[in-house]
Amino acid sequence: MDLRLLPSTFGPDGSASSKQHLACIVINEAIAVDAGSLAMAASDEMRSRVRDVVLTHAHLDHIAGLPLFVDDLYAWLDVPIKIHALQEVIDVLERDIFNWSVFPRFSELSIGPGPAIEYRPITSGQAFSIADVTFHAFASEHKVPSAGYLITDGASTVAISGDTATLDGLGESLSTVKDLKALIVECAFPDELTQIAETSYHMTPATLAEHLNKLKPGCPIYVCNIKPSYRDKVVSQLASLNISGLEIMSVGKTYSW
């Protein structure tokens, strides 16, 4: 299984930056988990293959590229783009994004055999498959309805927390996993902004360390979704904790398990 965190922020010379304003991880060049930078950073191969988008929640940094991605492909789609998400997330998309006022309602626009997008509602605890990849949704603790995912191709299993204040939901799900290959987890704010992190249901290095100590995942841990204004401080604080197996997830790098 291959995973790649797509770039979303650019330096003064126009090259991709390590900072991350938007969230989008692509699996096997064909399945997007969140779609923050999907339209902006997808390769030509991804554009030709990605027809399934799995959303953690409906905050803008996780969905910003979705309407643009659908719009880019609409004229030559031969199958609908399937959006797998909690029903509450689907409701937000239809009410606030694909509502004709902000962007076309692609669920009402035909590509011939059917609509351009097709919603696939999920619930926490549910498993669903896309091609040969199976997703097990678990509840994340965020300010809005959110899900994280255990993702397996039969040989390898990885976990993506999504935005969350705790790893409790993941801990309950891990009892079914014998050999977790990687945990991809958020850490949005530095320790100095603990109150803001708690109010917005995000983690700091200290809270992440606390939950990892309880969880003991026993696998490499990759941190992403760091607020770009605080990236250097968060990275420094995480390094000072000396958490075994923890590293910052690199933008644009392909990780394989």
Residue frames as qw, qx, qy, qz and C-alpha x, y, z in Angstrom:
[[0.000, 0.889, 0.458, 0.000, 0.00, 0.00, 0.00],
 [0.428, 0.180, 0.020, 0.885, 1.34, 3.42, -1.03],
 [0.131, -0.878, -0.424, 0.182, 0.38, 6.70, 0.65],
 [0.435, 0.219, 0.065, 0.871, 1.33, 10.22, -0.34],
 [0.102, -0.755, -0.391, 0.516, 0.56, 13.52, 1.42],
 [0.451, 0.646, 0.342, 0.511, -0.11, 16.06, -1.32],
 [0.316, -0.083, -0.149, 0.933, 1.42, 19.54, -1.12],
 [0.007, -0.808, -0.585, -0.068, -0.83, 22.51, -0.43],
 [0.200, -0.940, 0.004, 0.275, 1.46, 25.46, 0.30],
 [0.747, 0.490, 0.065, 0.444, 4.17, 27.05, -1.80],
 [0.543, -0.484, -0.031, 0.685, 7.38, 28.95, -1.12],
 [0.088, 0.786, -0.056, -0.609, 8.46, 32.30, -2.62],
 [0.006, -0.401, 0.712, 0.576, 9.95, 30.54, -5.65],
 [0.714, 0.156, -0.244, -0.637, 6.73, 28.64, -6.33],
 [0.450, 0.160, -0.878, 0.022, 8.04, 25.25, -5.21],
 [0.704, -0.496, -0.455, -0.230, 6.07, 23.07, -2.80],
 [0.128, -0.612, 0.510, -0.591, 6.59, 23.95, 0.84],
 [0.331, -0.046, -0.907, 0.258, 6.73, 21.57, 3.80],
 [0.257, 0.106, 0.461, -0.842, 4.01, 23.67, 5.43],
 [0.062, -0.303, -0.916, -0.254, 0.49, 22.35, 5.18],
 [0.325, 0.029, 0.136, -0.935, -2.61, 24.51, 4.84],
 [0.787, 0.102, -0.156, -0.589, -4.76, 21.75, 3.34],
 [0.504, -0.280, 0.806, -0.130, -5.11, 18.03, 3.98],
 [0.850, 0.360, -0.117, -0.366, -5.15, 15.32, 1.32],
 [0.375, -0.411, 0.823, 0.113, -3.55, 11.86, 1.36],
 [0.751, 0.366, -0.303, -0.459, -3.77, 9.69, -1.76],
 [0.678, -0.255, 0.686, -0.063, -3.63, 5.89, -1.49],
 [0.616, 0.109, 0.715, 0.312, -2.23, 3.85, -4.37],
 [0.059, -0.134, 0.401, 0.904, -2.59, 6.89, -6.65],
 [0.216, -0.297, -0.767, -0.526, -6.31, 6.11, -6.77],
 [0.424, -0.690, -0.586, -0.039, -8.16, 6.87, -3.50],
 [0.113, 0.525, -0.227, 0.813, -8.14, 10.26, -1.77],
 [0.456, -0.563, -0.609, 0.322, -8.50, 10.57, 1.98],
 [0.071, -0.795, -0.185, 0.573, -9.73, 14.14, 2.37],
 [0.560, 0.566, 0.421, 0.435, -9.52, 16.53, -0.54],
 [0.207, -0.844, -0.093, 0.485, -8.07, 19.80, 0.70],
 [0.017, -0.680, 0.456, 0.574, -5.45, 20.08, -2.05],
 [0.689, 0.174, 0.694, 0.117, -6.71, 17.36, -4.39],
 [0.548, 0.792, 0.264, 0.041, -7.53, 19.62, -7.34],
 [0.043, 0.957, -0.278, -0.074, -4.40, 21.72, -6.92],
 [0.225, -0.662, 0.713, 0.050, -1.78, 19.01, -6.40],
 [0.872, 0.105, 0.469, -0.092, -3.04, 15.79, -8.02],
 [0.224, -0.354, 0.710, 0.566, -0.80, 14.31, -10.68],
 [0.525, 0.238, -0.449, -0.683, -2.17, 13.46, -14.11],
 [0.366, -0.010, -0.930, -0.040, -2.27, 9.80, -13.07],
 [0.044, 0.265, 0.730, -0.628, -4.30, 10.67, -9.98],
 [0.412, 0.316, 0.011, -0.854, -6.73, 12.71, -12.07],
 [0.540, 0.177, -0.660, -0.492, -7.24, 9.73, -14.33],
 [0.457, -0.051, -0.883, 0.097, -7.66, 7.24, -11.48],
 [0.015, 0.122, 0.660, -0.741, -9.14, 8.91, -8.39],
 [0.395, -0.342, -0.516, -0.679, -12.89, 8.28, -8.42],
 [0.639, -0.572, -0.513, 0.036, -13.32, 7.69, -4.69],
 [0.091, 0.539, -0.343, 0.764, -12.86, 10.35, -2.01],
 [0.610, -0.469, -0.615, 0.171, -13.05, 9.38, 1.67],
 [0.032, -0.704, 0.116, -0.700, -13.64, 12.35, 3.99],
 [0.370, -0.126, -0.721, 0.573, -12.81, 12.61, 7.67],
 [0.023, -0.683, -0.526, 0.507, -14.95, 15.72, 8.23],
 [0.369, 0.767, 0.443, 0.283, -16.24, 18.84, 6.49],
 [0.262, -0.817, 0.037, 0.513, -13.85, 21.58, 7.61],
 [0.496, 0.838, -0.087, -0.213, -12.59, 23.66, 4.70],
 [0.043, -0.708, 0.687, 0.157, -8.96, 22.54, 4.87],
 [0.451, -0.087, 0.888, 0.016, -10.17, 18.97, 4.26],
 [0.528, 0.539, 0.657, -0.019, -12.65, 19.63, 1.44],
 [0.092, 0.745, -0.095, -0.654, -11.45, 22.80, -0.35],
 [0.033, 0.398, -0.712, -0.577, -10.17, 20.97, -3.43],
 [0.394, 0.241, 0.885, -0.061, -13.15, 18.63, -3.80],
 [0.475, 0.734, 0.359, -0.326, -15.52, 20.88, -5.80],
 [0.201, 0.779, -0.426, -0.415, -12.67, 22.02, -8.04],
 [0.246, -0.254, 0.914, 0.199, -11.55, 18.42, -8.62],
 [0.472, 0.456, 0.745, -0.119, -15.06, 17.40, -9.67],
 [0.353, 0.842, 0.072, -0.402, -15.35, 20.48, -11.87],
 [0.038, -0.622, 0.664, 0.413, -12.03, 19.70, -13.59],
 [0.202, -0.084, 0.959, 0.182, -13.19, 16.18, -14.49],
 [0.520, 0.387, 0.510, -0.566, -16.90, 16.74, -15.08],
 [0.538, 0.567, -0.252, -0.571, -16.84, 17.05, -18.88],
 [0.567, 0.376, -0.705, -0.200, -15.21, 13.65, -19.40],
 [0.402, -0.231, 0.784, -0.413, -16.31, 11.58, -16.41],
 [0.556, 0.018, -0.693, -0.458, -17.69, 8.17, -17.39],
 [0.561, -0.405, -0.705, 0.151, -18.38, 7.08, -13.79],
 [0.304, -0.892, -0.093, -0.321, -19.44, 9.23, -10.84],
 [0.259, 0.428, -0.615, 0.610, -16.97, 10.40, -8.23],
 [0.670, -0.503, -0.540, -0.077, -18.01, 8.59, -5.05],
 [0.041, -0.586, 0.408, -0.699, -17.80, 10.55, -1.80],
 [0.682, -0.310, -0.652, 0.116, -17.61, 8.32, 1.28],
 [0.053, 0.336, -0.373, 0.863, -18.39, 10.25, 4.46],
 [0.020, 0.343, 0.768, -0.541, -20.53, 10.50, 7.56],
 [0.108, 0.702, 0.652, 0.267, -24.08, 11.56, 6.71],
 [0.209, -0.875, -0.201, 0.388, -23.52, 14.79, 8.67],
 [0.328, -0.425, 0.422, 0.731, -20.57, 15.59, 6.39],
 [0.222, 0.338, 0.744, 0.531, -22.63, 14.86, 3.27],
 [0.037, -0.843, -0.533, 0.071, -25.36, 17.16, 4.58],
 [0.249, -0.752, 0.078, 0.606, -22.81, 19.99, 4.93],
 [0.317, -0.118, 0.625, 0.704, -21.52, 19.45, 1.40],
 [0.115, 0.540, 0.735, 0.395, -25.01, 19.60, -0.09],
 [0.152, -0.877, -0.423, 0.170, -26.18, 22.53, 2.05],
 [0.262, -0.869, 0.086, 0.411, -23.08, 24.72, 2.05],
 [0.303, -0.433, 0.605, 0.596, -20.88, 23.77, -0.94],
 [0.067, 0.127, 0.820, 0.554, -22.72, 21.97, -3.73],
 [0.126, 0.581, 0.651, -0.472, -25.76, 24.23, -3.35],
 [0.400, 0.700, 0.438, 0.397, -25.71, 26.18, -6.66],
 [0.116, -0.992, -0.032, -0.032, -24.92, 29.38, -4.75],
 [0.425, -0.727, 0.483, 0.240, -21.34, 28.44, -3.90],
 [0.032, -0.354, 0.836, 0.419, -20.78, 25.75, -6.54],
 [0.633, 0.042, -0.491, -0.598, -22.89, 23.58, -8.87],
 [0.728, -0.204, 0.533, -0.380, -24.83, 20.74, -7.27],
 [0.253, 0.414, -0.808, -0.335, -23.05, 17.95, -9.09],
 [0.283, 0.100, 0.927, -0.225, -25.36, 15.36, -7.55],
 [0.519, 0.609, 0.424, -0.424, -28.01, 16.80, -9.89],
 [0.347, 0.715, -0.407, -0.450, -25.79, 17.07, -12.97],
 [0.951, 0.123, 0.278, -0.054, -25.73, 14.03, -15.22],
 [0.143, -0.589, 0.674, 0.422, -22.67, 12.57, -16.90],
 [0.479, 0.180, -0.711, -0.482, -24.89, 10.28, -19.00],
 [0.549, -0.186, -0.814, -0.042, -25.50, 7.14, -16.97],
 [0.520, -0.660, -0.508, 0.192, -26.00, 9.06, -13.71],
 [0.174, -0.985, -0.005, -0.004, -24.98, 12.01, -11.55],
 [0.464, 0.700, -0.425, 0.339, -21.43, 13.36, -11.53],
 [0.009, 0.389, -0.758, 0.523, -21.04, 12.66, -7.81],
 [0.740, -0.306, -0.536, -0.268, -22.51, 9.88, -5.74],
 [0.303, -0.604, 0.497, -0.544, -22.67, 9.96, -1.95],
 [0.724, -0.071, -0.685, 0.044, -21.85, 6.85, 0.07],
 [0.456, -0.712, 0.212, -0.491, -22.85, 7.48, 3.72],
 [0.607, 0.107, -0.724, 0.309, -20.82, 5.72, 6.40],
 [0.601, -0.739, -0.027, -0.303, -21.12, 5.35, 10.17],
 [0.101, -0.655, 0.697, -0.272, -18.48, 4.94, 12.89],
 [0.619, -0.186, 0.736, -0.202, -17.66, 1.27, 13.31],
 [0.823, 0.486, 0.189, -0.223, -18.55, 0.49, 9.70],
 [0.459, -0.323, 0.644, 0.520, -16.23, -1.21, 7.22],
 [0.663, 0.686, 0.169, -0.247, -16.40, -0.55, 3.50],
 [0.678, -0.150, 0.500, 0.517, -14.20, -1.46, 0.56],
 [0.407, 0.831, -0.131, -0.356, -12.90, 0.47, -2.41],
 [0.620, 0.529, -0.577, -0.048, -11.28, -1.84, -4.94],
 [0.799, -0.055, -0.560, 0.210, -8.92, -4.00, -2.83],
 [0.179, 0.246, -0.482, 0.822, -8.64, -1.51, 0.06],
 [0.450, -0.612, -0.643, -0.097, -10.88, -1.79, 3.12],
 [0.007, -0.452, 0.266, -0.852, -11.64, 1.12, 5.44],
 [0.453, -0.516, -0.702, 0.191, -12.82, 0.73, 9.03],
 [0.049, -0.685, -0.022, -0.727, -14.26, 4.01, 10.29],
 [0.500, -0.421, -0.606, 0.453, -13.83, 5.02, 13.92],
 [0.127, -0.943, -0.284, -0.117, -15.02, 8.11, 15.77],
 [0.485, 0.203, -0.216, 0.823, -12.58, 10.99, 16.12],
 [0.256, -0.752, -0.473, 0.381, -13.12, 13.61, 18.80],
 [0.283, 0.159, 0.211, 0.922, -13.35, 16.90, 16.93],
 [0.179, 0.232, 0.272, -0.916, -15.52, 19.99, 17.05],
 [0.663, 0.263, -0.177, -0.678, -17.74, 18.61, 14.28],
 [0.942, 0.024, 0.300, -0.146, -18.77, 15.04, 13.33],
 [0.230, 0.730, -0.628, -0.139, -15.54, 13.33, 12.28],
 [0.993, -0.041, 0.104, -0.037, -14.13, 9.93, 11.49],
 [0.106, -0.660, 0.713, 0.212, -10.69, 8.39, 11.41],
 [0.898, 0.286, -0.178, -0.283, -9.87, 5.23, 9.47],
 [0.580, -0.356, 0.711, 0.178, -8.04, 1.95, 9.75],
 [0.635, 0.621, -0.242, -0.391, -7.03, 1.15, 6.18],
 [0.587, -0.314, 0.735, 0.128, -5.93, -2.27, 4.99],
 [0.561, 0.475, -0.474, -0.484, -5.14, -3.93, 1.68],
 [0.978, -0.043, -0.151, -0.141, -5.02, -7.39, 3.24],
 [0.793, 0.176, -0.324, 0.485, -1.26, -7.29, 3.71],
 [0.319, 0.066, -0.327, 0.887, -0.74, -3.98, 5.53],
 [0.229, -0.811, -0.534, -0.070, -2.86, -1.84, 7.84],
 [0.279, 0.152, -0.186, 0.930, -2.33, 1.86, 8.57],
 [0.146, -0.739, -0.611, 0.245, -4.38, 4.28, 10.66],
 [0.160, 0.388, 0.113, 0.901, -5.27, 7.90, 9.90],
 [0.139, -0.394, -0.667, 0.617, -6.61, 9.82, 12.88],
 [0.028, 0.760, 0.421, 0.495, -8.02, 12.84, 11.07],
 [0.031, -0.515, 0.284, -0.808, -8.35, 15.98, 13.18],
 [0.719, -0.459, -0.516, -0.079, -8.96, 14.96, 16.77],
 [0.279, -0.780, 0.335, -0.449, -8.41, 15.92, 20.39],
 [0.630, -0.407, 0.637, -0.176, -7.76, 12.34, 21.51],
 [0.348, 0.314, -0.827, -0.309, -6.86, 8.91, 20.16],
 [0.501, -0.056, 0.709, -0.494, -9.55, 7.16, 22.19],
 [0.803, 0.384, 0.080, -0.449, -11.60, 6.11, 19.16],
 [0.555, 0.554, -0.617, -0.064, -8.54, 4.63, 17.50],
 [0.139, -0.380, 0.844, -0.351, -7.63, 2.76, 20.68],
 [0.712, 0.105, 0.506, -0.475, -10.96, 0.97, 20.67],
 [0.798, 0.518, -0.123, -0.281, -10.50, -0.05, 17.03],
 [0.249, 0.661, -0.707, 0.017, -6.91, -1.26, 17.34],
 [0.618, -0.255, 0.687, -0.284, -7.95, -4.34, 19.31],
 [0.871, 0.367, 0.286, -0.155, -8.76, -5.96, 15.95],
 [0.548, 0.773, -0.314, 0.057, -5.36, -5.18, 14.38],
 [0.924, -0.282, 0.032, 0.256, -2.40, -7.49, 14.93],
 [0.639, -0.132, 0.216, 0.726, 0.31, -5.60, 13.04],
 [0.191, 0.948, 0.202, -0.155, -0.27, -1.89, 12.51],
 [0.731, 0.280, 0.121, 0.610, 2.30, -0.62, 10.01],
 [0.247, 0.183, -0.049, 0.950, 1.89, 3.13, 10.60],
 [0.093, -0.763, -0.572, 0.287, -0.14, 5.72, 12.45],
 [0.235, 0.370, 0.201, 0.876, -0.73, 9.06, 10.74],
 [0.313, -0.692, -0.577, 0.299, -1.84, 11.57, 13.32],
 [0.116, 0.852, 0.128, 0.494, -2.47, 15.29, 13.67],
 [0.524, -0.481, -0.314, 0.629, -0.69, 17.74, 15.99],
 [0.252, 0.823, 0.353, 0.368, -2.01, 21.19, 15.16],
 [0.124, -0.930, 0.065, -0.341, -0.77, 23.59, 17.86],
 [0.417, 0.364, -0.628, 0.548, 2.28, 24.10, 20.11],
 [0.453, -0.383, -0.723, 0.354, 2.00, 23.55, 23.85],
 [0.083, -0.130, -0.230, 0.961, 1.74, 27.31, 24.48],
 [0.441, -0.017, -0.242, -0.864, -1.64, 27.25, 22.74],
 [0.052, -0.117, -0.981, 0.146, -3.13, 24.37, 24.70],
 [0.297, 0.427, 0.529, -0.671, -6.31, 26.33, 25.46],
 [0.475, 0.469, -0.289, -0.686, -6.91, 27.05, 21.76],
 [0.273, 0.193, -0.915, -0.224, -6.16, 23.42, 20.92],
 [0.084, 0.228, 0.899, -0.364, -8.64, 22.18, 23.52],
 [0.381, 0.482, 0.269, -0.742, -11.33, 24.63, 22.40],
 [0.546, 0.503, -0.376, -0.555, -10.94, 23.60, 18.75],
 [0.933, -0.055, 0.327, -0.141, -10.44, 19.87, 19.54],
 [0.671, 0.612, -0.393, 0.143, -6.88, 19.54, 18.28],
 [0.878, -0.362, -0.104, 0.296, -3.72, 18.12, 19.83],
 [0.008, 0.914, -0.400, 0.065, -0.45, 19.65, 20.98],
 [0.503, 0.424, -0.735, 0.164, 2.86, 17.78, 21.36],
 [0.190, -0.264, 0.751, -0.574, 2.16, 17.23, 25.05],
 [0.745, 0.092, 0.336, -0.569, -1.34, 15.84, 24.51],
 [0.786, 0.406, -0.415, -0.213, -0.17, 13.71, 21.60],
 [0.271, 0.409, -0.815, 0.308, 2.59, 12.24, 23.77],
 [0.456, -0.140, 0.621, -0.623, 0.06, 11.52, 26.52],
 [0.843, 0.232, 0.115, -0.471, -2.25, 9.64, 24.17],
 [0.665, 0.470, -0.578, -0.039, 0.56, 7.75, 22.45],
 [0.022, -0.378, 0.819, -0.430, 1.77, 6.61, 25.86],
 [0.648, 0.037, 0.525, -0.550, -1.69, 5.18, 26.56],
 [0.820, 0.427, -0.083, -0.372, -2.14, 3.75, 23.08],
 [0.457, -0.471, 0.720, 0.224, 1.34, 2.26, 22.59],
 [0.766, 0.509, -0.042, -0.389, 0.78, 1.67, 18.85],
 [0.731, -0.280, 0.575, 0.240, 4.13, -0.12, 18.37],
 [0.649, 0.497, 0.422, 0.391, 4.65, 1.25, 14.88],
 [0.320, 0.069, 0.112, 0.938, 6.08, 4.32, 13.12],
 [0.029, 0.787, 0.515, -0.337, 4.11, 7.49, 13.84],
 [0.342, 0.267, 0.327, 0.840, 3.82, 10.20, 11.21],
 [0.025, -0.645, -0.430, 0.631, 2.63, 13.66, 12.23],
 [0.193, 0.347, 0.482, 0.781, 0.75, 15.86, 9.80],
 [0.196, -0.785, -0.473, -0.348, -1.88, 18.65, 9.83],
 [0.459, -0.409, -0.264, 0.743, 0.39, 21.03, 11.75],
 [0.155, 0.945, 0.257, -0.132, -0.88, 24.60, 11.56],
 [0.697, 0.486, 0.004, 0.528, 1.63, 26.29, 9.22],
 [0.055, -0.875, 0.154, -0.456, 2.14, 29.37, 11.42],
 [0.599, -0.648, 0.412, -0.228, 3.34, 27.14, 14.27],
 [0.942, 0.240, -0.233, 0.003, 5.08, 24.39, 12.33],
 [0.449, 0.535, -0.556, 0.450, 8.63, 25.11, 13.47],
 [0.337, -0.463, 0.532, -0.623, 7.62, 25.30, 17.12],
 [0.916, -0.080, 0.139, -0.369, 5.52, 22.12, 16.97],
 [0.849, 0.367, -0.356, 0.134, 8.32, 20.23, 15.21],
 [0.199, 0.552, -0.593, 0.551, 10.83, 21.41, 17.81],
 [0.564, -0.361, 0.448, -0.592, 8.60, 20.43, 20.73],
 [0.972, 0.074, -0.041, -0.219, 7.91, 17.00, 19.26],
 [0.670, 0.471, -0.493, 0.294, 11.63, 16.41, 18.75],
 [0.082, -0.540, 0.586, -0.599, 12.34, 17.30, 22.39],
 [0.806, -0.242, 0.237, -0.485, 9.94, 14.56, 23.54],
 [0.030, 0.434, -0.895, -0.098, 12.10, 11.80, 21.96],
 [0.810, 0.113, 0.359, -0.449, 9.08, 9.67, 21.09],
 [0.400, -0.230, 0.829, 0.317, 10.33, 6.45, 19.55],
 [0.362, 0.326, 0.807, 0.333, 9.39, 6.03, 15.89],
 [0.189, 0.853, 0.400, -0.278, 7.86, 9.49, 15.51],
 [0.362, -0.104, 0.344, 0.860, 8.63, 11.72, 12.55],
 [0.337, 0.562, 0.116, -0.746, 7.00, 14.54, 10.63],
 [0.690, 0.413, 0.582, 0.122, 5.25, 13.29, 7.50],
 [0.237, -0.334, 0.396, 0.822, 6.97, 14.63, 4.40],
 [0.540, 0.634, 0.165, -0.528, 4.90, 16.36, 1.74],
 [0.576, 0.642, -0.373, -0.340, 5.10, 14.64, -1.65],
 [0.025, -0.421, 0.906, -0.027, 6.97, 11.56, -0.42],
 [0.806, -0.049, -0.424, -0.411, 5.53, 8.13, -1.18],
 [0.373, -0.398, 0.751, -0.371, 5.33, 5.86, 1.85],
 [0.715, 0.132, -0.585, -0.359, 5.01, 2.13, 1.15],
 [0.462, -0.331, 0.725, -0.390, 4.05, -0.78, 3.39]]
